Amino acid sequence: TTTSTAGSQAASQFASSAASQASASSFARASSASLAASSSFSSAFSSANSLSALGNVGYQLGFNVANNLGIGNAAGLGNALSQAVSSVGVGASSSSYANAVSNAVGQLLAGQGILNAANAGSLASSFASALSASAASVASSAAAQAASQSQAAASAFSRAASQSASQSAARSGAQSISTTTTTSTAGSQAASQSASSAASQASASSFARASSASLAASSSFSSAFSSANSLSALGNVGYQLGFNVANNLGIGNAAGLGNALSQAVSSVGVGASSSTYANAVSNAVGQFLAGQGILNAANAGSLASSFASALSASAASVASSAAAQAASQSQAAASAFSRAASQSASQSAARSGAQSSSTTTTTSTAGSQAASQFASSAASQASASSFARASSASLAASSSFSSAFSSANSLSALGNVGYQLGFNVANNLGISNAAGLGNALSQAVSSVGVGASSSSYANAVSNAVGQFLAGQGILNAANAGSLASSFASALSASAASVASSAAAQAASQSQAAASAFSRAASQSASQSAARSGAQSSSTTTTTST
């Protein structure tokens, strides 16, 4: 009975556009929160130390997830994510990349008519799961890109070092000519040496500042130290870093640089922050290069950049070596745990014998038995609490422990991680009823929930183990500290394999995410078709009189 005017069409289009933007924003918020908490997503960007490498990571993420989820125009999504992350820049936080990626995908899906208010949340969840699960392969590709850039870093380092050598030779020649015309006094020589020393120290400091900033932001550098839980393992990591980078960059005396870095990181100690190790390494290298006459004010910045790039690129192999060292130390932890547990068993047997002997001379009353049981229970709980505090502090600082939970994005995956941790560490330490400990840790971490902090999982795990060991009569006030140390070391050392297992679990869930995404997208298409049909029918009735 009415004819639609241009005004009503404009209003309809405006409302549709506003709804589409609201859906895209809702998708982006949910997706961004999930991606920012994913360690595999973070790792995909960690070794991208140039805009070209960063853009390549974005493209691969978009292209892969489009194919996995059946989104049309995979190359288009790849290009959109490449541009999005490139606009953020190199070295940004995981949350910044997560925001950029999620906003770009939200706009693309809204533009394709896939996204609406009803499915924004479910599509965001499916997308984030699929992207996190596929990010490991993208991270490997980025690492390969970084390895290629390491060659460029070596060339740049060589050029800068050669320039320094040429300048030094020129200065030496000038000084030699000067001695034929003037007689140098002891005072002028001392002043010259003082000025040279001051310039050398200034160059070393400039190098250290630039290098330290780059290394502290490198996840591969951080990983190289994460599994080094003793001074010997830490020193070994430092040596390998120094030796490898010296060979890669053509620095003379690779063993000397290895020893310098071994001493530098050992002086910092086990469990320090990545920035602390970065400072120690960079200062040591700055002094080493200055001592070799390679470093000067003109090349300090370029040498620092080349050095940091090469060190970050080679740190992955060093991290693997450190993990092997940690596995060896896990055996020592098992032995220490066994000794402490045996001591507890001996003490318990001695107490039991003393009590048995006492019953032959006195008659125990119900009251004294109750008091004894109460005291024993209180002592057991105190020991369990002491164990939990010590163990939790160590686990919360372990990156391998954190990684074991990072890719568990469902309660089933999370429970599986807990079970594997408990089962494996029980077998490694000789704790009886490995399945029982596995179940205890599965329930403990599941009660915390998905996406919690490493310290929350550390508390849950440590409390559960403390209660478990106290219940087995293994734990007492005398051995709680040593058992906690042994347990935390063994759990951290075995967590890498659990993390790999969790990643495989996440990959399996990615398939489910793809199916869920497809169903939600199909539902959206059906609803759009239904609305289109309804609108068409409406048009035929409103234009006829």
C-alpha positions as CSV (number, residue, x, y, z in Angstrom):
1,T,0.0,0.0,0.0
2,T,3.1,2.3,0.3
3,T,6.1,3.0,-1.9
4,S,9.5,2.8,-0.2
5,T,11.3,6.1,-0.4
6,A,15.1,6.8,-0.7
7,G,15.0,7.9,2.9
8,S,13.7,4.6,4.2
9,Q,16.3,2.7,2.0
10,A,19.0,4.8,3.5
11,A,17.8,4.2,7.0
12,S,17.7,0.5,6.3
13,Q,21.2,0.5,4.9
14,F,22.5,2.6,7.9
15,A,20.9,0.1,10.4
16,S,22.4,-2.8,8.5
17,S,25.8,-1.2,8.5
18,A,25.7,-0.3,12.2
19,A,24.7,-3.9,13.0
20,S,27.5,-5.3,10.9
21,Q,30.0,-3.0,12.6
22,A,28.7,-4.0,16.0
23,S,29.1,-7.7,15.1
24,A,32.6,-7.1,13.9
25,S,33.5,-5.3,17.1
26,S,32.0,-8.0,19.2
27,F,34.0,-10.6,17.2
28,A,37.2,-8.7,17.5
29,R,36.9,-8.3,21.3
30,A,36.3,-12.0,21.9
31,S,38.9,-13.2,19.4
32,S,41.6,-10.7,20.7
33,A,41.3,-11.8,24.3
34,S,41.8,-15.5,23.3
35,L,44.7,-14.8,20.9
36,A,46.5,-12.5,23.4
37,A,46.6,-15.4,25.9
38,S,47.9,-17.9,23.4
39,S,51.6,-18.6,23.6
40,S,51.7,-20.2,20.1
41,F,50.2,-17.0,18.7
42,S,52.9,-15.0,20.5
43,S,55.6,-17.3,19.3
44,A,54.6,-16.9,15.7
45,F,55.7,-13.2,15.9
46,S,58.6,-13.5,18.3
47,S,61.3,-14.2,15.7
48,A,60.0,-11.8,13.1
49,N,62.6,-9.1,13.4
50,S,61.9,-7.1,10.2
51,L,58.8,-5.8,8.5
52,S,59.1,-8.3,5.7
53,A,59.3,-11.2,8.1
54,L,56.4,-9.8,10.2
55,G,54.2,-9.3,7.1
56,N,55.0,-12.9,6.0
57,V,53.9,-14.2,9.4
58,G,50.6,-12.3,9.1
59,Y,50.0,-13.6,5.5
60,Q,50.7,-17.2,6.5
61,L,48.3,-16.9,9.5
62,G,45.5,-15.5,7.4
63,F,46.0,-17.9,4.5
64,N,46.3,-21.0,6.7
65,V,43.3,-20.2,8.9
66,A,41.1,-19.4,5.9
67,N,41.9,-22.7,4.4
68,N,41.3,-24.5,7.7
69,L,38.0,-22.9,8.4
70,G,36.7,-22.9,4.8
71,I,36.7,-19.1,4.5
72,G,36.6,-17.9,0.9
73,N,39.5,-15.9,-0.6
74,A,42.4,-17.2,1.6
75,A,44.9,-14.9,-0.2
76,G,42.6,-12.0,0.6
77,L,42.6,-12.8,4.3
78,G,46.4,-13.4,4.2
79,N,46.9,-9.9,2.7
80,A,44.6,-8.3,5.2
81,L,46.5,-9.8,8.2
82,S,49.8,-9.0,6.6
83,Q,48.9,-5.4,6.3
84,A,47.3,-5.4,9.8
85,V,50.4,-6.7,11.7
86,S,52.8,-4.6,9.5
87,S,50.9,-1.5,10.6
88,V,51.6,-2.4,14.2
89,G,55.3,-2.8,13.6
90,V,58.1,-5.1,14.7
91,G,58.6,-6.1,18.3
92,A,55.1,-5.1,19.5
93,S,53.2,-7.0,22.3
94,S,51.2,-10.1,21.7
95,S,48.0,-8.2,22.6
96,S,48.7,-5.5,20.0
97,Y,49.0,-8.1,17.3
98,A,45.9,-9.9,18.6
99,N,43.9,-6.7,18.3
100,A,45.2,-6.0,14.8
101,V,44.5,-9.5,13.6
102,S,41.0,-9.7,15.2
103,N,39.9,-6.4,13.9
104,A,41.0,-7.2,10.4
105,V,39.3,-10.6,10.4
106,G,36.1,-9.1,11.9
107,Q,35.9,-6.5,9.1
108,L,36.5,-9.2,6.4
109,L,33.9,-11.6,7.8
110,A,31.4,-8.8,8.2
111,G,32.1,-7.7,4.6
112,Q,31.4,-11.2,3.4
113,G,28.1,-11.3,5.2
114,I,29.2,-14.2,7.4
115,L,29.1,-12.3,10.7
116,N,26.0,-11.2,12.7
117,A,25.1,-10.5,16.3
118,A,24.0,-14.1,16.9
119,N,27.2,-15.9,15.8
120,A,29.9,-13.3,16.6
121,G,30.9,-15.0,19.8
122,S,31.0,-18.6,18.5
123,L,32.8,-17.5,15.3
124,A,35.4,-15.7,17.4
125,S,36.0,-18.7,19.6
126,S,36.3,-21.0,16.6
127,F,38.6,-18.6,14.7
128,A,40.9,-18.0,17.7
129,S,41.2,-21.8,18.4
130,A,42.1,-22.5,14.8
131,L,44.6,-19.7,14.6
132,S,46.3,-20.7,17.8
133,A,46.5,-24.3,16.8
134,S,48.1,-23.5,13.4
135,A,50.5,-20.9,14.7
136,A,53.2,-23.4,15.6
137,S,53.9,-24.1,11.9
138,V,53.9,-20.4,11.2
139,A,56.4,-19.8,14.0
140,S,58.7,-22.4,12.4
141,S,58.5,-20.6,9.1
142,A,59.3,-17.3,10.9
143,A,62.3,-18.9,12.5
144,A,63.5,-20.0,9.1
145,Q,63.1,-16.4,7.9
146,A,65.1,-15.3,11.0
147,A,67.9,-17.7,10.2
148,S,68.1,-16.2,6.8
149,Q,68.4,-12.7,8.3
150,S,71.1,-14.0,10.6
151,Q,73.3,-14.4,7.5
152,A,72.6,-10.8,6.7
153,A,73.4,-9.8,10.3
154,A,76.8,-11.6,10.0
155,S,77.5,-9.7,6.8
156,A,76.6,-6.4,8.4
157,F,78.7,-7.2,11.5
158,S,81.7,-8.1,9.3
159,R,81.4,-4.8,7.3
160,A,81.1,-2.7,10.5
161,A,84.1,-4.5,12.1
162,S,86.2,-4.1,8.9
163,Q,85.4,-0.4,8.9
164,S,86.6,-0.2,12.5
165,A,89.8,-2.0,11.6
166,S,90.5,0.3,8.7
167,Q,89.9,3.4,10.9
168,S,92.2,2.0,13.6
169,A,94.9,1.3,11.0
170,A,94.6,4.8,9.7
171,R,94.9,6.3,13.2
172,S,97.9,4.1,13.9
173,G,99.6,5.3,10.7
174,A,99.0,8.9,11.6
175,Q,100.5,8.4,15.0
176,S,103.5,6.7,13.5
177,I,104.1,9.7,11.1
178,S,103.7,12.1,14.0
179,T,106.6,10.4,16.0
180,T,109.1,11.2,13.2
181,T,108.5,15.0,13.6
182,T,107.9,15.4,17.3
183,T,109.0,13.9,20.5
184,S,106.1,12.4,22.5
185,T,106.3,13.1,26.2
186,A,105.1,10.7,28.9
187,G,102.3,13.2,29.7
188,S,100.9,13.3,26.2
189,Q,101.0,9.5,25.9
190,A,99.1,9.1,29.1
191,A,96.5,11.7,28.0
192,S,96.1,9.9,24.6
193,Q,95.7,6.5,26.3
194,S,93.1,8.0,28.8
195,A,91.1,9.5,25.9
196,S,91.3,6.2,24.0
197,S,90.1,4.2,27.0
198,A,87.2,6.6,27.7
199,A,86.1,6.4,24.1
200,S,86.3,2.6,24.1
201,Q,84.2,2.4,27.3
202,A,81.7,4.8,25.8
203,S,81.4,2.7,22.7
204,A,81.0,-0.5,24.8
205,S,78.2,1.2,26.8
206,S,76.5,2.4,23.7
207,F,76.7,-1.2,22.2
208,A,75.4,-2.7,25.4
209,R,72.4,-0.5,25.7
210,A,71.3,-1.1,22.1
211,S,71.9,-4.9,22.2
212,S,70.3,-5.3,25.6
213,A,67.0,-3.7,24.4
214,S,66.8,-6.0,21.4
215,L,67.7,-9.2,23.3
216,A,65.3,-8.5,26.2
217,A,62.4,-8.4,23.6
218,S,63.4,-11.7,22.0
219,S,61.4,-14.8,23.0
220,S,64.1,-17.1,21.6
221,F,66.7,-15.5,23.8
222,S,64.4,-15.8,26.8
223,S,63.7,-19.5,26.0
224,A,67.4,-20.3,25.9
225,F,67.6,-19.6,29.7
226,S,64.1,-20.8,30.8
227,S,65.0,-24.5,31.3
228,A,68.4,-23.8,32.9
229,N,67.7,-24.5,36.6
230,S,71.2,-24.8,37.9
231,L,74.4,-22.7,37.7
232,S,76.1,-25.3,35.6
233,A,73.2,-25.4,33.1
234,L,73.1,-21.6,33.1
235,G,76.8,-21.3,32.4
236,N,76.5,-23.9,29.6
237,V,73.8,-21.8,27.9
238,G,76.0,-18.7,28.1
239,Y,79.0,-20.5,26.7
240,Q,77.0,-21.9,23.8
241,L,75.5,-18.5,23.0
242,G,78.9,-16.9,23.0
243,F,80.7,-19.6,21.1
244,N,77.9,-20.0,18.4
245,V,77.5,-16.3,17.7
246,A,81.2,-15.7,17.5
247,N,81.5,-18.4,14.8
248,N,78.4,-17.1,13.0
249,L,79.7,-13.5,13.0
250,G,83.3,-14.3,12.4
251,I,84.5,-12.9,15.7
252,G,87.9,-14.2,16.7
253,N,88.4,-16.3,19.8
254,A,85.0,-18.0,19.9
255,A,85.9,-19.9,23.1
256,G,86.9,-16.6,24.8
257,L,83.5,-15.1,24.0
258,G,81.8,-18.2,25.2
259,N,83.7,-18.1,28.5
260,A,82.9,-14.4,28.9
261,L,79.2,-15.0,28.5
262,S,79.2,-18.1,30.7
263,Q,80.7,-16.0,33.5
264,A,78.4,-13.1,32.9
265,V,75.1,-15.1,33.1
266,S,76.4,-17.2,36.0
267,S,77.1,-14.0,38.0
268,V,73.4,-13.1,37.6
269,G,72.2,-16.5,38.8
270,V,69.4,-18.9,38.0
271,G,65.9,-17.8,37.4
272,A,66.6,-14.1,36.6
273,S,64.5,-12.1,34.1
274,S,65.2,-12.0,30.4
275,S,66.2,-8.3,30.6
276,T,68.8,-9.1,33.4
277,Y,70.4,-11.8,31.2
278,A,70.3,-9.4,28.2
279,N,72.1,-6.7,30.2
280,A,74.8,-9.2,31.4
281,V,75.3,-10.6,27.9
282,S,75.4,-7.3,26.2
283,N,77.8,-5.7,28.7
284,A,80.2,-8.7,28.4
285,V,80.1,-8.6,24.6
286,G,80.6,-4.9,24.5
287,Q,83.8,-5.2,26.7
288,F,85.0,-8.1,24.6
289,L,84.6,-6.3,21.3
290,A,86.1,-3.1,22.7
291,G,89.1,-5.2,23.9
292,Q,89.6,-6.6,20.4
293,G,89.6,-3.0,19.0
294,I,86.5,-3.8,16.8
295,L,84.2,-1.4,18.5
296,N,84.0,2.4,18.1
297,A,81.5,5.2,18.4
298,A,80.7,5.1,14.7
299,N,79.8,1.4,14.5
300,A,78.5,0.6,18.0
301,G,74.8,0.8,17.0
302,S,75.2,-1.3,13.8
303,L,77.3,-3.9,15.5
304,A,74.7,-4.1,18.4
305,S,71.9,-4.7,15.9
306,S,73.8,-7.3,14.0
307,F,74.9,-9.1,17.1
308,A,71.4,-9.1,18.7
309,S,69.8,-10.5,15.5
310,A,72.4,-13.2,15.2
311,L,72.1,-14.2,18.8
312,S,68.3,-14.3,18.7
313,A,68.4,-16.4,15.6
314,S,70.7,-19.0,17.0
315,A,69.2,-19.2,20.5
316,A,66.6,-21.8,19.5
317,S,69.3,-24.5,19.2
318,V,70.8,-23.4,22.5
319,A,67.4,-23.7,24.1
320,S,67.2,-27.3,22.9
321,S,70.6,-28.0,24.4
322,A,69.5,-26.5,27.7
323,A,66.4,-28.6,27.7
324,A,68.6,-31.7,27.3
325,Q,70.7,-30.5,30.2
326,A,67.5,-30.0,32.3
327,A,66.5,-33.6,31.5
328,S,69.8,-34.8,32.9
329,Q,69.2,-32.8,36.1
330,S,65.8,-34.4,36.3
331,Q,67.5,-37.6,37.1
332,A,69.4,-35.9,40.0
333,A,66.1,-34.5,41.2
334,A,64.6,-38.0,41.2
335,S,67.5,-39.3,43.3
336,A,67.2,-36.4,45.8
337,F,63.5,-37.0,46.0
338,S,64.0,-40.8,46.6
339,R,66.6,-40.1,49.4
340,A,64.3,-37.6,51.2
341,A,61.3,-40.0,50.9
342,S,63.4,-42.9,52.2
343,Q,64.5,-40.8,55.2
344,S,60.8,-40.0,55.9
345,A,59.9,-43.7,55.7
346,S,62.7,-44.6,58.1
347,Q,61.6,-41.9,60.6
348,S,58.0,-43.1,60.4
349,A,59.1,-46.7,61.1
350,A,61.2,-45.6,64.0
351,R,58.3,-43.7,65.5
352,S,56.0,-46.7,64.9
353,G,58.4,-49.0,66.7
354,A,58.7,-46.6,69.7
355,Q,54.9,-46.4,69.9
356,S,54.6,-50.2,69.7
357,S,57.2,-50.6,72.5
358,S,55.3,-48.1,74.6
359,T,52.1,-50.1,74.5
360,T,53.8,-53.1,76.2
361,T,54.3,-51.0,79.4
362,T,51.3,-48.6,79.4
363,T,47.7,-48.8,78.4
364,S,46.8,-46.1,75.8
365,T,43.6,-44.3,76.5
366,A,41.2,-43.0,73.9
367,G,42.0,-39.5,74.9
368,S,45.8,-39.9,74.4
369,Q,45.2,-41.7,71.0
370,A,43.0,-38.8,69.9
371,A,45.5,-36.2,70.9
372,S,48.3,-38.1,69.1
373,Q,46.2,-38.4,66.0
374,F,45.4,-34.7,66.1
375,A,49.0,-33.7,66.5
376,S,50.0,-36.0,63.7
377,S,47.4,-34.6,61.4
378,A,48.4,-31.0,62.2
379,A,52.0,-31.8,61.5
380,S,51.1,-33.5,58.3
381,Q,49.1,-30.4,57.1
382,A,51.9,-28.1,58.1
383,S,54.4,-30.1,56.1
384,A,52.0,-30.1,53.1
385,S,51.7,-26.4,53.3
386,S,55.4,-25.9,53.6
387,F,55.9,-28.2,50.5
388,A,53.2,-26.3,48.5
389,R,54.7,-22.8,49.2
390,A,58.2,-23.9,48.1
391,S,57.1,-25.9,45.1
392,S,54.7,-23.2,43.9
393,A,57.3,-20.5,43.9
394,S,59.6,-22.6,41.8
395,L,57.0,-23.7,39.3
396,A,55.5,-20.2,38.8
397,A,59.0,-19.0,37.7
398,S,59.4,-21.9,35.2
399,S,58.6,-21.1,31.6
400,S,58.4,-24.7,30.6
401,F,55.7,-25.2,33.3
402,S,53.8,-22.2,31.9
403,S,54.1,-23.4,28.3
404,A,52.6,-26.8,29.3
405,F,49.3,-24.9,30.0
406,S,49.4,-22.2,27.3
407,S,47.9,-24.2,24.5
408,A,45.2,-25.9,26.6
409,N,42.2,-23.9,25.4
410,S,39.5,-26.2,26.8
411,L,38.8,-28.0,30.1
412,S,39.4,-31.4,28.6
413,A,42.8,-30.3,27.2
414,L,43.6,-28.6,30.5
415,G,42.7,-31.7,32.5
416,N,44.8,-33.8,30.1
417,V,47.9,-31.6,30.8
418,G,47.4,-31.9,34.5
419,Y,47.1,-35.7,34.3
420,Q,50.2,-36.0,32.1
421,L,52.2,-33.8,34.5
422,G,51.2,-35.9,37.5
423,F,51.6,-39.2,35.8
424,N,55.0,-38.4,34.3
425,V,56.5,-36.9,37.5
426,A,55.3,-39.7,39.6
427,N,57.1,-42.2,37.3
428,N,60.2,-40.0,37.1
429,L,60.4,-39.7,40.9
430,G,59.3,-43.2,41.8
431,I,56.1,-42.0,43.6
432,S,53.6,-44.9,43.8
433,N,50.2,-44.7,42.2
434,A,51.1,-42.5,39.2
435,A,47.6,-42.6,37.9
436,G,46.3,-41.3,41.3
437,L,48.7,-38.4,41.2
438,G,47.7,-37.7,37.6
439,N,44.0,-37.6,38.5
440,A,44.7,-35.4,41.5
441,L,46.5,-32.8,39.3
442,S,43.9,-33.1,36.5
443,Q,41.2,-32.2,39.0
444,A,43.3,-29.4,40.6
445,V,44.1,-27.5,37.3
446,S,40.5,-28.1,36.0
447,S,39.1,-26.4,39.1
448,V,41.3,-23.3,38.3
449,G,39.9,-23.2,34.7
450,V,41.2,-22.4,31.3
451,G,43.5,-19.4,30.7
452,A,44.6,-18.8,34.3
453,S,48.0,-17.5,35.2
454,S,51.0,-19.7,35.7
455,S,51.1,-18.9,39.4
456,S,47.5,-20.0,39.8
457,Y,48.3,-23.4,38.2
458,A,51.5,-23.6,40.2
459,N,49.5,-23.1,43.5
460,A,46.9,-25.7,42.5
461,V,49.4,-28.3,41.4
462,S,51.6,-27.8,44.5
463,N,48.8,-28.0,47.0
464,A,47.4,-31.1,45.4
465,V,50.9,-32.8,45.4
466,G,51.5,-31.7,49.0
467,Q,48.2,-33.4,50.1
468,F,49.0,-36.5,48.0
469,L,52.4,-37.0,49.5
470,A,51.3,-36.2,53.0
471,G,48.5,-38.8,52.6
472,Q,51.2,-41.4,51.6
473,G,53.2,-40.6,54.7
474,I,56.2,-39.4,52.6
475,L,56.2,-35.8,53.7
476,N,57.3,-34.4,57.1
477,A,58.7,-31.1,58.4
478,A,62.3,-32.2,57.9
479,N,62.0,-33.1,54.2
480,A,59.3,-30.8,52.9
481,G,61.8,-28.3,51.5
482,S,64.0,-30.8,49.8
483,L,61.1,-32.8,48.4
484,A,59.5,-29.5,47.0
485,S,62.8,-28.6,45.3
486,S,63.2,-32.0,43.8
487,F,59.6,-32.2,42.7
488,A,59.6,-28.7,41.1
489,S,62.8,-29.5,39.2
490,A,61.5,-32.8,37.9
491,L,58.1,-31.3,36.9
492,S,59.8,-28.4,35.1
493,A,62.2,-30.7,33.2
494,S,59.4,-32.9,31.9
495,A,56.9,-30.1,31.1
496,A,58.3,-29.6,27.6
497,S,57.0,-33.0,26.4
498,V,53.7,-32.3,28.1
499,A,53.5,-28.9,26.2
500,S,54.1,-30.7,22.9
501,S,51.3,-33.1,23.8
502,A,49.0,-30.2,24.7
503,A,49.8,-28.6,21.3
504,A,48.8,-31.8,19.5
505,Q,45.5,-31.7,21.5
506,A,45.0,-28.2,20.4
507,A,45.5,-29.2,16.8
508,S,42.8,-31.8,17.2
509,Q,40.5,-29.2,18.6
510,S,41.3,-27.0,15.7
511,Q,39.4,-29.4,13.5
512,A,36.4,-29.1,15.8
513,A,36.7,-25.3,15.6
514,A,36.7,-25.5,11.8
515,S,33.4,-27.5,12.0
516,A,31.9,-25.1,14.5
517,F,32.9,-22.1,12.3
518,S,31.4,-23.8,9.2
519,R,28.1,-24.5,11.0
520,A,27.9,-20.9,12.4
521,A,28.7,-19.4,9.0
522,S,26.1,-21.7,7.3
523,Q,23.5,-20.7,9.8
524,S,24.3,-17.0,9.1
525,A,24.0,-17.6,5.3
526,S,20.6,-19.4,5.8
527,Q,19.3,-16.5,8.0
528,S,20.5,-14.0,5.4
529,A,18.8,-15.9,2.6
530,A,15.6,-16.1,4.7
531,R,15.6,-12.4,5.4
532,S,16.3,-11.7,1.7
533,G,13.3,-13.8,0.7
534,A,11.1,-12.1,3.2
535,Q,12.1,-8.7,2.0
536,S,11.5,-9.7,-1.7
537,S,8.0,-10.9,-0.8
538,S,7.4,-7.7,1.1
539,T,8.3,-5.7,-2.0
540,T,5.7,-7.4,-4.2
541,T,2.9,-6.5,-1.8
542,T,3.9,-3.0,-0.9
543,T,4.1,-1.8,-4.5
544,S,0.7,-3.2,-5.6
545,T,-2.5,-1.3,-4.9
